[in-house]
Amino acid sequence: MDIEKLIAIYEEGKKGGLQKLEPEFYDEVRDFINNLEKEKENSENELEAMKIEDRIRTARRLMKKIFEGRISKITNLALARAFGTEVELRYLTPSEEELLRNMIGIIEKARRHILEGEKDSGEVEDLDEEEASDEDRVLVRIVEDVEEILGSDGKTYKLNCEDVITLPRVNAEALVKRGVAEIIEVGDRK
């Protein structure tokens, strides 16, 4: 990752729909910024340290702009999907997929509550009733502390290293892709 690549991604993102990003894009940008910060700390030349600081600010600003542009497009996808329009759900990172599913659930719940007078149960419903079944939950072991996440089941999870927990499949798979969880295969318990 470098500044030029971030600029290219930002410019491409201004053209229309979501462009394809690597699943680890945000992690790679954070690593790039962290490496620049270490480089700045180790720099003995004040002028060089100032140049590195400028690159850090530029990288953060570009990452924020890329994120904001993508979130705007993801919000539009969620609105369309929640109101019945079929939309193509590709080019999303695992975190963005999770966000989209949560947004759709919240919008659908609000629509039912406001337009149809459905009582608010206090929980976000799944997109698909099948997702609520035990078969669509996965036992995982957390291998690295994870910031609080909102599961596709509407529950908030605070996950710490070495926790063993059952999560909705979509959330478990996203955490595995990020490298912070491992699926635990459970044999038939008959």
N, C-alpha and C positions, 0 to 999 in steps of 0.2 A: 504494500500500500504506500502511496505517496501523494503529495499535493496535486500533481498533475492528473492522477487517476481520479481523485475526488472531484476535481473541476470537471473532468469529462463526464463523470456520473451525474453530477449536478446539472450540467448543460443538457445531457440526454434526457434527464427527468423533466425538464421544462417543456419537452416536445409534445406530450400527450399522455397516454396511458402509463401504467407501471412498466418500468424496464426491469429486465432480469438482473437480480443481484445474487451473489453467492450467499448461501444460507448463513455463513459466518461473517457477512459483511460488517455488521456493527461491532462484532468482537475484534475483527481485524483493524478497524479504525481506532477503537479504544487502545489496542496494543500498539499501534503506530504512534498515537499521542503519548502513551506511557513511555515508549522508547525515546521519543523526543524529549520528554521531561527528564529522563535519566541522563540523556546526552547533555542537556542544558546544565544539570547539576554537576556533571563531571567536567564541564567546559572551564578552562582556566582563562580564556579570553573573553573579556566583557562584551566586545563587539559581536563575537560569535554567539555568545549566550543571548544577546538581544535578537539576533537573526533567528535563532532557534525558537525563542519565545514568540516571534512573529509567525513562524510556521505552525506553532501550537495553536495560536489564536485562529489562524486561517483554517486549519484542519477542524477545529471545534465548530467554527462558524459554518463551514461547508457541511459537516455532518448534521448539524442542527437544521440547515436549510433542506438537505436531502430528506431528513426525517419528516419535517413539516410538510413538504410537498407530497411525500408518500402517504402520510396520515390523512391529508386532505382527500386523496384519491381513494384510500381505503374506506374513509367515512362515506364517500359517495357510493362505493360498492356495497357497503353494509345497508345503506338506505334503500338502494335498488333491490337488493336481495330480500330485505325484510318486508318489502311491499310486493313481492312475488315476481320480480323480474329476474330471469335467469342471467347470471353474469359469470364470466370466466374468471376463475380464482387461481390464476397462475402468477408466477413471478413474485410471490410473497415469501419472505423469510419465515422461519418457524414462529418467531415472536409475533410477526405481523399476522400470520394465520390465526394464532391464538387471540390476538386483539380483535380481528375481524369477527370471529365466531362469538366472542363476548359482546361486541357491539350489536350484532344481529339479534342476539338473544334479548338484549336490553331494549332495543327498538321494538321488537315484536311484543314484548311484555308491555311496554308503554302504549303501543297501538291498541292492544286488547283491553288494557285498563281504561284508557281515555275514550276510545271510539266505541268499544263494545260494553263498557261498564263492568268488566271482569274485576273481581276483587283482587287486591294485591296480597299475594301470599308471603311477600318478603324475600322470596328467592327467585333468581333468574332461572327460567326453564331452559332445558336443552333445546337445540335446534331440532333434534330428532328424538322421539321418545325412546328409540332403541339405545341411544347413547347413555340413558340412565340405567340400563340393565347392568347386572354384575359382569356380564360377558364383555362389556365395553369399558371395564375398569381394569387397570393393570397394577400389579404390585411392583414397586420400584424401591431401590436403595439409593439414597441421595449420597453422592460422593464429594460434593462441594457445597458450601452454604449458598443458598439461592435467595434473592430478594423475594419479598412477598409477591405471590402471583394470584390472579383471579382465575379459578378453574372454569372450564366450560360448563360445569355444573352449578356455577354461580357462587361457589364457596371460595373463601380466601384461604390460601395456604402459605404458612411461613415454614420454610424447609431448611433444616440444618444438616450438616454433614453427618452421615451414618443413620439418618432417619430412615425407617422402612414404613412405607405408606401406600395405600391404594389410591390411585388417581384416575381421572377420566383418561381414556386411551390417548386422545389428541394431546392432552397436556403432558402425559408421560413420554410420548414419542418426541415432542418438542424439546423436553428436558434431556432426553437421551441424545438427540441431535446436537444439542449444545455441549454435550460431554459432562453434564453435571449429575446424571442419574444413570442407573443400570436397571434393566428390567430383570425381575426375579421370576424365573419360570417355576410355576407351581404345578406339581403332578396332579392327576385325577384323585380326588379325595373321597371316592366311593368306598 
